[in-house]
């Protein structure tokens, strides 16, 4: 939408609404009356749409108005077109072989169903010898992001003994100095998702920030230091309170939606099981300010969300055993050992991502349209938006009326 100066808009709108000369109306009144009806219908239809958009207006900490505008949509048959398949060794020391794209598609480790669902999975058909790595996938978006609202709608997330999946974002450059945001992460058949941030020095999680999750601790101390080079790379993490945020319960009730908001006001994560997904998300007009308290929040008073997180790609992966799933296996309640379970393909029947869509929104600031309270001489933002879009429809029709 191109926004004309307000004075010009006002003049055009006023002239458009002036009564037409009676001689002009008499020349072909039926046709012109029909055009007037078209004009009325078009402008009313756009008014409804604009009203919905205006209702999604949000306010930044600096007082400016903005909306979340769609930037990228990853879904259906084109989902994998802008992702790269990672084929290197697993940095988390998992007993995994990340395959290339051709191998993944040839072996049904990655595919899109006829109804548009995106599937990524670990190999669940091959029996392995002891010590042999199991095939799986890890993909990274070609686009890099610096802030945004990331909304993932999925039916299932991977789980199982020795399984360690994650949906996360990873900074470009040397890790951990450009940051890592783990949005969905867990091991085995845990019921609670864990959100974690890894950064360089000078980034801490403020325990007084409002969120519903529980801060992860070790050795009787809360892990508040996000520095990935300290404390065994624990980072600073928050465990969700909901038992439906990970694992078999999440999958059994139809999955749900995870959202991560990253801007100058911090990095926050929400999760919604299927029956509780907000209507604004379903409508494609997300309004995080209406979602209530996040499950996890990294506030800017302890960690600059802009300088500590730079050029992030979106990552999905499924690894096995490794630093977390392997080291925690003995206390997981799973049978045998992690290397033993790795050999049996039936252990991995639930190690699958089943994704409907991933949408990335960017903050669209509506600068210069509003400055303070409206008065009789200053149009409201909704009025300006209405005129800016409805006028291009109205003027051609009005031009025909005066011919």
matplotlib code that plots the C-alpha trace (Angstrom):
import matplotlib.pyplot as plt

x = [0.0, 1.4, 0.4, -0.4, 0.1, -2.8, -3.8, -4.1, -6.0, -8.5, -9.0, -9.5, -11.9, -13.8, -14.1, -15.1, -18.1, -19.4, -22.8, -22.7, -24.5, -28.0, -27.3, -24.5, -26.7, -29.5, -27.4, -27.3, -28.7, -29.2, -25.6, -24.2, -26.5, -25.0, -21.5, -22.4, -23.5, -20.3, -18.4, -20.3, -19.8, -16.0, -15.4, -17.5, -15.6, -12.3, -13.5, -14.1, -10.6, -9.0, -10.9, -9.5, -6.0, -6.4, -7.6, -4.2, -2.2, 0.3, 2.5, 6.3, 8.1, 8.9, 5.3, 5.2, 2.4, 3.2, 1.7, 3.4, 3.5, 4.3, 7.8, 8.3, 6.0, 7.5, 4.9, 3.8, 5.6, 8.0, 9.0, 12.5, 13.3, 15.0, 16.5, 20.0, 20.7, 23.5, 25.9, 28.7, 29.5, 27.0, 28.5, 26.6, 28.3, 25.2, 25.4, 23.9, 24.6, 23.0, 22.1, 22.1, 18.8, 18.9, 19.5, 16.8, 14.2, 15.2, 14.9, 11.7, 13.5, 12.1, 9.0, 5.8, 2.5, -0.3, -2.2, 0.8, 2.3, 6.0, 7.7, 11.3, 12.3, 15.0, 15.5, 13.0, 13.4, 17.1, 18.6, 22.1, 25.2, 26.6, 28.3, 26.9, 25.3, 21.6, 20.5, 18.6, 18.2, 19.2, 18.2, 19.0, 17.2, 19.0, 17.5, 19.1, 17.0, 17.7, 14.5, 11.0, 8.0, 8.4, 5.2, 5.4, 2.2, 2.9, 1.0, 3.8, 7.3, 9.9, 10.4, 11.6, 14.3, 17.6, 16.0, 17.0, 15.2, 15.2, 13.7, 16.1, 17.8, 21.5, 23.6, 26.1, 29.8, 31.6, 29.4, 28.2, 29.0, 26.2, 23.7, 21.5, 17.8, 16.4, 12.6, 11.6, 14.0, 13.8, 15.0, 13.5, 9.8, 9.9, 6.6, 8.0, 9.6, 12.8, 13.6, 17.3, 19.5, 23.3, 25.4, 28.8, 29.6, 27.5, 24.1, 22.0, 18.5, 16.6, 14.7, 12.3, 11.0, 7.4, 6.9, 5.2, 8.1, 10.7, 14.3, 16.7, 19.3, 22.3, 24.1, 21.4, 21.9, 19.8, 21.5, 21.2, 24.4, 23.7, 27.4, 27.9, 31.6, 30.9, 29.1, 29.5, 27.5, 24.3, 23.2, 20.2, 17.0, 13.4, 11.3, 7.6, 5.0, 2.7, 2.9, 1.5, 4.5, 6.7, 6.6, 3.8, 1.1, 1.8, 1.5, -1.6, -3.7, -2.9, 0.2, -0.2, 1.6, 4.9, 5.8, 9.0, 9.1, 12.4, 12.7, 14.3, 12.0, 13.6, 13.1, 9.9, 8.4, 4.7, 3.2, -0.4, -1.8, -4.1, -7.4, -6.0, -4.4, -5.4, -7.7, -5.4, -2.8, -5.2, -6.3, -2.7, -2.8, -0.8, -1.0, 1.4, 0.3, -3.0, -1.5, -0.8, 2.4, 5.0, 6.4, 9.9, 11.4, 14.9, 14.5, 16.7, 17.7, 19.9, 20.8, 20.8, 18.6, 20.0, 23.8, 23.9, 21.8, 22.9, 22.1, 20.1, 19.1, 16.2, 17.2, 15.3, 17.2, 16.8, 19.9, 20.4, 22.2, 25.0, 25.7, 22.2, 20.2, 23.2, 24.4, 20.9, 19.9, 20.6, 18.0, 15.5, 13.5, 14.3, 15.5, 19.1, 21.6, 21.5, 23.8, 21.6, 18.4, 20.1, 20.3, 16.5, 14.6, 11.3, 12.5, 12.3, 8.8, 7.9, 11.1, 9.3, 8.5, 5.0, 4.7, 1.8, 3.5, 6.3, 5.5, 8.0, 6.6, 8.5, 7.6, 6.1, 6.2, 3.5, 5.7, 4.5, 0.8, -0.1, 1.4, -0.6, -4.3, -6.6, -8.8, -11.3, -8.5, -6.4, -7.6, -7.3, -5.0, -8.0, -9.3, -6.0, -5.7, -9.3, -8.8, -5.4, -6.7, -10.4, -9.6, -7.7, -10.9, -13.3, -11.6, -11.8, -15.5, -16.2, -14.4, -16.9, -19.8, -18.8, -18.3]
y = [0.0, 3.4, 6.1, 9.5, 12.6, 13.1, 16.4, 15.0, 12.0, 14.3, 16.4, 13.4, 11.8, 15.0, 15.5, 11.9, 12.4, 15.6, 15.4, 14.9, 17.5, 16.5, 16.8, 14.2, 11.8, 12.1, 10.9, 7.2, 6.8, 3.1, 2.3, 4.9, 3.6, 0.2, 1.6, 3.2, -0.1, -1.7, 1.1, 0.7, -3.1, -2.8, -0.2, -2.0, -5.3, -3.5, -1.8, -5.2, -6.4, -3.2, -3.3, -6.8, -5.6, -2.4, -4.6, -6.4, -3.2, -3.5, -1.0, -1.2, -0.1, 3.2, 3.9, 3.2, 1.1, -2.0, -5.3, -8.7, -9.0, -12.3, -12.7, -16.4, -19.4, -22.9, -25.6, -28.3, -29.3, -26.4, -26.8, -28.3, -25.9, -23.3, -25.7, -27.2, -30.8, -30.9, -33.9, -33.2, -35.0, -34.2, -31.4, -33.0, -36.3, -38.3, -41.8, -40.5, -40.2, -37.1, -37.9, -35.7, -34.6, -37.3, -40.1, -38.7, -38.7, -42.0, -43.7, -41.9, -40.0, -36.8, -36.4, -34.4, -36.3, -35.9, -33.6, -31.3, -32.6, -32.3, -35.4, -35.7, -38.9, -41.1, -44.5, -46.9, -49.9, -50.9, -53.2, -52.2, -53.8, -52.5, -49.2, -48.3, -44.9, -44.6, -42.5, -39.3, -35.7, -32.2, -29.2, -25.5, -22.6, -20.7, -17.5, -16.0, -13.8, -11.0, -10.9, -12.1, -14.1, -17.8, -19.9, -23.7, -25.7, -29.4, -32.7, -34.6, -34.1, -36.9, -38.9, -42.3, -43.9, -42.4, -39.9, -36.2, -33.9, -30.1, -27.2, -24.3, -21.3, -21.0, -17.9, -17.5, -17.3, -18.8, -20.6, -19.6, -15.9, -15.3, -17.3, -20.3, -20.5, -24.0, -23.7, -27.4, -29.8, -32.9, -36.5, -39.9, -39.9, -36.8, -34.9, -31.4, -29.3, -27.3, -23.9, -23.0, -20.1, -20.4, -17.3, -15.8, -14.0, -11.1, -12.8, -13.9, -15.1, -12.8, -15.1, -12.2, -12.1, -13.2, -16.6, -19.9, -22.4, -23.5, -22.4, -25.4, -25.9, -28.1, -28.9, -27.1, -23.8, -22.2, -22.0, -18.3, -17.8, -18.3, -18.5, -21.6, -21.7, -22.1, -24.6, -27.5, -25.7, -25.9, -22.5, -20.9, -22.9, -23.1, -26.3, -25.9, -26.7, -28.5, -32.3, -31.9, -29.8, -32.8, -36.5, -39.0, -36.8, -33.9, -36.3, -38.1, -34.9, -33.9, -31.7, -28.0, -24.7, -23.3, -19.6, -17.8, -13.9, -12.3, -8.5, -5.7, -6.5, -10.0, -13.5, -15.3, -18.7, -19.9, -23.3, -24.2, -27.7, -28.3, -27.3, -24.1, -22.5, -18.8, -17.7, -14.9, -17.5, -19.5, -16.3, -15.5, -12.3, -13.1, -10.9, -12.2, -9.5, -11.3, -14.8, -14.4, -15.1, -17.0, -20.3, -18.9, -15.4, -14.0, -10.3, -7.5, -6.3, -9.4, -10.1, -7.9, -9.9, -8.0, -8.1, -11.7, -13.3, -12.6, -14.0, -17.0, -20.0, -22.2, -25.8, -29.1, -32.2, -35.7, -37.1, -40.2, -40.7, -38.1, -35.5, -35.2, -38.3, -40.6, -39.1, -39.1, -42.5, -44.4, -42.2, -42.1, -45.2, -46.7, -50.3, -51.4, -48.9, -46.2, -48.1, -51.2, -49.4, -47.8, -51.1, -51.8, -50.0, -50.5, -48.1, -45.2, -45.5, -42.2, -40.4, -38.2, -34.5, -34.1, -30.4, -28.4, -25.1, -22.8, -19.1, -16.3, -12.8, -9.5, -6.5, -3.9, -0.5, 2.0, 5.1, 8.6, 7.8, 8.6, 11.1, 11.5, 11.7, 12.1, 15.3, 16.7, 17.7, 14.5, 11.2, 8.1, 5.3, 3.2, 6.1, 6.6, 2.9, 2.8, 5.8, 4.5, 1.2, 2.0, 5.2, 3.4, 1.3, 4.2, 6.8, 4.8, 4.1, 7.7, 8.8, 6.8, 8.4, 11.9, 11.0]
z = [0.0, -0.9, 1.7, 0.2, 2.3, 4.6, 3.2, -0.3, 1.0, 2.7, -0.4, -2.6, -0.2, 0.1, -3.6, -4.2, -1.9, -3.5, -5.1, -8.9, -11.1, -12.0, -15.7, -15.3, -13.4, -16.0, -18.9, -18.0, -14.4, -14.4, -15.3, -12.9, -10.1, -10.8, -10.5, -7.2, -5.9, -7.0, -5.3, -2.1, -2.0, -2.7, -0.1, 2.5, 1.9, 2.3, 5.4, 7.0, 6.1, 7.3, 10.5, 11.2, 10.4, 12.6, 15.5, 15.3, 15.8, 18.6, 20.4, 20.8, 24.0, 22.3, 21.6, 17.9, 16.3, 14.3, 13.0, 12.4, 8.6, 6.9, 5.6, 4.7, 4.6, 4.6, 3.9, 1.5, -1.7, -1.6, 2.1, 1.4, -1.6, 0.6, 3.2, 3.0, 4.3, 6.8, 6.3, 8.7, 12.0, 14.8, 17.0, 20.0, 19.5, 18.6, 17.2, 13.9, 10.2, 8.8, 5.2, 2.1, 0.4, -2.2, 0.3, 2.7, -0.1, -1.5, 1.9, 3.0, 5.7, 4.2, 2.1, 1.7, 1.9, -0.7, 1.8, 2.2, 5.5, 5.8, 7.3, 8.6, 10.5, 11.7, 10.1, 11.6, 9.2, 9.4, 12.1, 12.9, 14.3, 17.6, 17.2, 13.8, 13.4, 12.5, 9.5, 10.2, 8.9, 9.9, 7.8, 7.9, 6.3, 3.6, 4.8, 7.9, 10.3, 12.7, 14.9, 13.9, 15.0, 14.1, 14.3, 13.8, 13.4, 13.7, 14.3, 15.8, 17.2, 17.6, 20.8, 22.0, 24.1, 23.0, 20.7, 20.8, 18.5, 18.3, 16.4, 16.9, 15.4, 15.0, 14.5, 11.6, 12.4, 15.4, 18.0, 20.6, 20.1, 17.6, 19.7, 19.6, 20.5, 21.3, 20.9, 21.0, 22.5, 24.6, 25.0, 25.4, 26.2, 28.4, 28.7, 29.2, 26.4, 27.3, 25.9, 26.1, 25.0, 24.3, 23.8, 24.4, 27.7, 29.1, 28.8, 31.8, 32.3, 34.8, 37.2, 38.0, 34.5, 34.2, 32.5, 33.4, 33.0, 35.5, 35.3, 34.7, 37.4, 38.2, 41.4, 43.4, 41.4, 38.7, 35.4, 34.8, 32.8, 29.1, 28.2, 26.0, 26.9, 30.7, 32.9, 30.5, 27.8, 29.8, 28.6, 30.4, 30.0, 31.1, 31.3, 30.3, 32.9, 30.5, 30.2, 26.7, 25.4, 24.4, 23.8, 23.5, 25.2, 22.7, 19.8, 21.1, 21.3, 17.8, 18.3, 18.4, 17.8, 19.1, 18.6, 19.3, 19.3, 19.0, 19.0, 21.0, 23.9, 24.3, 23.2, 24.3, 23.6, 23.7, 23.1, 22.5, 22.3, 19.4, 21.0, 22.4, 19.4, 19.4, 16.6, 15.5, 14.7, 12.7, 10.9, 10.0, 12.0, 15.1, 18.1, 20.8, 23.3, 23.6, 24.3, 28.0, 29.7, 27.7, 28.9, 28.7, 28.3, 28.0, 28.9, 27.5, 31.0, 31.3, 27.7, 24.6, 22.2, 19.2, 19.7, 21.2, 18.4, 14.9, 11.4, 12.5, 10.4, 11.3, 12.1, 12.5, 13.5, 15.1, 16.7, 18.9, 22.2, 22.3, 25.0, 26.4, 25.4, 26.0, 29.2, 30.7, 29.5, 32.8, 34.6, 31.8, 32.7, 29.3, 29.0, 28.5, 27.3, 24.6, 22.2, 22.6, 21.8, 18.8, 17.0, 17.1, 14.3, 16.2, 18.9, 16.3, 15.0, 16.8, 15.8, 13.2, 12.6, 11.1, 10.1, 8.7, 8.3, 9.5, 9.2, 9.8, 10.4, 10.6, 12.6, 10.3, 11.9, 10.9, 11.3, 10.8, 10.7, 14.3, 16.7, 19.9, 20.4, 17.4, 17.2, 14.8, 12.3, 12.6, 11.0, 13.2, 12.0, 11.0, 8.9, 7.2, 6.4, 5.1, 2.8, 1.6, 0.3, -0.5, -2.5, -5.4, -5.8, -5.6, -7.9, -11.2, -10.6, -9.8, -12.9, -15.0, -13.2, -14.3, -18.0]

ax = plt.figure().add_subplot(projection="3d")
ax.plot(x, y, z, "-o")
ax.set_aspect("equal")
plt.show()
